[in-house]
Amino acid sequence: IYLLDKDGNQVEHGKSGEIWIGGDGVSPSYFNDIEKTESAFIRPKFEHQGKLYKTGDIAFQNSQNELVYIGREGPQVQLRGYRIETEEVESLLLKISGVSAVNVRVCELSETQQLVAFYTADQELKTPLTSLSEELPDYMVPQIAIRVEHMPLTVNGKIDNKALELIAQKYTEYNLDSVDEVPLDEKETALKLV
């Protein structure tokens, strides 16, 4: 495991860098994806047998020589074991007529991590996620799409992720509370009694 800077050089002890992994246990490439392979697997500038894999994770080495994880590089998130490029999801949502801004992120909802799409549009879209399921694998399709009047911003002018998370939590609570309970049918009643 190596910590490298943006130029592919090893960082000094205590400085943060991207985690790159090498060795026999690392795959030599992505299956049938030359473009992705070329961007994620490199031959390092320093002495090392084989290629290294670019993880996108940022860390530093502390005084006990432990790697301390800081976060991800870029707009990639990990959910249920999958790495998801949020920009790819956002670009598809922006193609929907009437959508002017999009932010896709992972939110903690009902004690589980969920992929949520926030969008601004002239009006509420009936099925904004349907078109995504035709173009993306299931794990990349957000579980919820929430229309907001405008993207909340921090004092620095960046999207306020905490505010978006609160919006998602309120949206989920409201929609769970507003769902009418459906009575159990005979089979479900029998299963409940077992």
Beta strands, then each sheet from edge to edge (+ up, - down):
strand 1: 2-4
strand 2: 17-21
strand 3: 41-42
strand 4: 52-61
strand 5: 67-72
strand 6: 76-79
strand 7: 82-85
strand 8: 99-109
strand 9: 112-121
strand 10: 144-147
sheet 1: 1+ 2- 4+ 3-
sheet 2: 1+ 2- 4+ 5-
sheet 3: 6+ 7-
sheet 4: 8+ 9- 10-
end
